């Protein structure tokens, strides 16, 4: 039963991927690629406008939590975790620029 279900799911995914490739080949005009490029750059600008202050607030909160923990090991650990996760998340958001540039060169 499970094997049949898995085979059906794989066939559906393959059929959908083939349809997507055919659809992309039929409608690959310059107008579509410029719309995609402009849309991605607008989304990136919007994300950067929101992410920079949000990262600053989260980083400040983590630093203050760590500073005013008064020796509580749990608060120190939570502050360190907040600082680390904020830095990794912001670095990931900064990496959207090269990814979008790569997609623009791929589609352009």
N, C-alpha and C positions, 0 to 999 in steps of 0.2 A: 504494500500500500504506500509506504513512504517512498519507495524507489520510483513508483509510477508518478507520484506527486512531484518529486524532484525532477524527473525527466520532463514533465509538462512545464514546470517553471522554467527550466533551461531552454526549452523550445520557444516559449513565449518571449523570453528575454532576447533570444537570437532573432526572432521575427521582428520584434520592436527595434532592435539595433539596425537590422537591414532596412527597415522602413525609414529610419532616421537618416541613414546614409543616402538613400535614394532621394529623400526630401531635401537634404542639404545640397545634393548635386543638382537638383532641378531648380532650386531657388537660390543659387549662389550668385547674386548680382552685387554690384558695387554699392547699391543703395542699402542693402541689408547689412553689409559689412561696416559701412560708415555708421549706421544706426547702432549696431552692436558696440562699436568702438566708442562712440560718443556716450552711450549709456553706461559702459563700464568705467569710463573716466569720470562721469558725474557721480556714480556710486562710490568710487574711490575718494573723490573730494569730500563727499558727504561723510564717509566713514572717518576720514582723517580729521575733519572738523569736530566730530564728536569724540573720537578716541583719544586725542591728545589731552583735553581737559579731564576726561574720565580717568586716564592713566595717572595724571598728576594728583587727582584727588585720592585715588586708591593707594598710590605710593605714599602720599602724605599721611593717610590714615594708618597704613602699616608702620611707618616710621614713628608716628605718635603712639601707636599701640605698643610698639617695642620699647620706646623711651619711657613711657609712663606705666610700665608693667609692675614696677616696684618689686622685682625679683620673682614674680609669679611665672613659673616655667611654661605654663600653658599659654599665657598671653604672649610671651616671647616667641614661642613656637608658631602661634597663629600669626603674629606680626611678620615673622620671617617668611612664612608661607604666603602671606598676602603680598609682600614685596616681591618675592620670587615669581609668583604667578602673574603679577602685574607686568613685570619686565618681560617675561616670556610672551605674554599676550600682546603687548605693545610691539615687540619685535616681530611677531607674526603678522600684525596689521601693517607694519612698515614693509614687509615682504610682499604685500599685495601689489605695490608699484612695479617691481620687476615681472611679476606674473602677468599683470595686465599688459605691460609692454610686450612680453613674449606672445601673448594672445593676439595683440594688434599686428605684430609682424607675421604671425601665422595666418591670420585672416586677411591681412592687407597686402 
